[in-house]
Amino acid sequence: MNQESRHQQSKSFIEFENYQVNESIFMLNQDFLEPEESIQLKTRFSIKHDYKSPEEVCVTIVCELFEADMVSINAPFYLKINMSGWFLLTEDPQDEQKRQTLHANTVAILFPYLRSAVTTLTSVANMNGLPPVILPPVNTYALLEQQSKEKNNAD
């Protein structure tokens, strides 16, 4: 096998085009009382894949940290970021295995941009001595599987 054919075999069928932040909300809880134990970060993610055509998919991730009702639960802040990324597809992912790979990989590609936005917003907020939030890397397959289970339970 020559080098060119190996390169073609390993070439991805997903091409990242661009991303944008659609919405960002940050509210600092002025009444926050720092607990004696460490603060447990509460995160929620919502992920949607919208096929614009057989050659293009838009992925939207909504990330929420804590809850909008932050005062009643004594959370230090509420943060919501809605971000979309556009991807070109060189193949139509019709089989289920390829579609799962597409979904997981597009989220994995977009996730570092989300992590950066969260860290940037929480670092410039100057949160009364609290450090900026750095989201850990995630297992995108597990995240998508969890979301699928939650959706099936809700139906």
Secondary structure by P-SEA (a helix, b strand, c coil): ccaaaaaaaaccccccccccccbbbbbbccccccccccbbbbbbbbbbbbcccccbbbbbbbbbccccccccccccbbbbbbbbbbbbbccccccaaaaaaaaaaaaaaaaaaaaaaaaaaaaacccccccbbbbcccaaaaaaaaaaaaaaaac
